[in-house]
């Protein structure tokens, strides 16, 4: 039986990379790990977020990760606020 792993609605701060104002993929990945672990107790593995995502309110992107029993998941990410080098996300996870 597959375990459903669902985590929703997180506001997490992440540093922005350089002058180009893009999200650091490793920072976004840490946000996914922190949210899923906090809400479900499971620590996701192989979290991968794209590079070159513009740090702009309303921007959407996806991160992928491995959940319980090797199930692949997608974290739908939406930037809700940019304040200097800090970015807040709305994160909604679902099986891929």
C-alpha positions in Angstrom: 0.0 0.0 0.0 1.4 3.4 -1.0 1.6 6.1 1.6 0.2 9.4 0.5 2.5 12.3 1.4 0.9 15.6 1.1 2.2 18.9 2.4 0.6 22.2 1.6 1.0 25.9 2.4 4.4 26.9 3.6 6.0 30.2 3.9 9.8 29.7 3.8 12.7 32.1 3.3 15.4 31.4 0.7 18.3 33.4 -0.4 18.4 34.8 -3.9 21.4 34.2 -6.1 23.5 37.0 -7.4 22.6 40.1 -9.4 20.3 38.2 -11.7 17.7 37.8 -9.0 17.1 34.1 -9.5 16.2 31.5 -6.9 18.9 29.3 -5.6 17.9 25.7 -6.5 19.4 24.3 -3.3 17.5 26.9 -1.3 14.2 26.0 -2.8 15.0 22.3 -2.3 15.7 22.9 1.4 12.3 24.7 1.6 10.6 21.5 0.2 12.5 19.3 2.7 11.7 21.5 5.6 8.0 21.7 4.8 7.5 18.0 4.1 9.5 16.9 7.2 7.6 19.4 9.4 4.1 18.4 8.2 4.5 14.7 7.6 7.6 13.6 9.6 9.1 12.1 6.4 12.4 13.5 5.0 12.2 13.5 1.2 15.3 12.5 -0.8 16.6 13.5 -4.3 15.0 16.9 -4.2 15.7 18.7 -7.5 14.6 22.3 -8.3 15.3 24.1 -11.6 17.9 26.7 -12.1 17.3 30.2 -13.5 13.9 30.7 -11.8 13.2 34.5 -11.7 12.7 35.8 -8.1 9.5 37.6 -8.9 6.2 37.5 -7.0 3.7 35.1 -8.7 6.4 33.0 -10.4 5.6 29.3 -10.5 7.9 26.3 -10.8 8.1 22.7 -9.9 10.6 20.7 -7.8 10.7 16.9 -7.8 11.5 14.6 -4.9 11.3 11.0 -3.8 8.9 10.2 -1.0 8.0 7.1 1.0 8.4 3.7 -0.7 10.3 5.4 -3.6 7.2 7.2 -4.8 8.0 10.2 -7.0 6.4 13.5 -5.9 6.1 17.0 -7.3 6.2 20.2 -5.2 4.3 23.0 -7.0 6.1 26.2 -5.9 4.7 29.7 -6.1 6.6 32.8 -5.0 4.4 34.9 -2.8 6.8 37.6 -1.6 10.3 38.8 -2.4 11.9 41.0 0.3 15.6 41.7 -0.4 17.3 38.4 -0.5 14.4 36.5 1.2 11.7 34.8 -0.8 8.5 33.3 0.6 6.8 30.4 -1.2 3.5 28.7 -1.2 4.2 25.0 -1.6 1.8 22.2 -2.5 3.0 18.6 -2.9 1.4 15.7 -4.8 2.4 12.4 -6.2 3.9 12.8 -9.7 
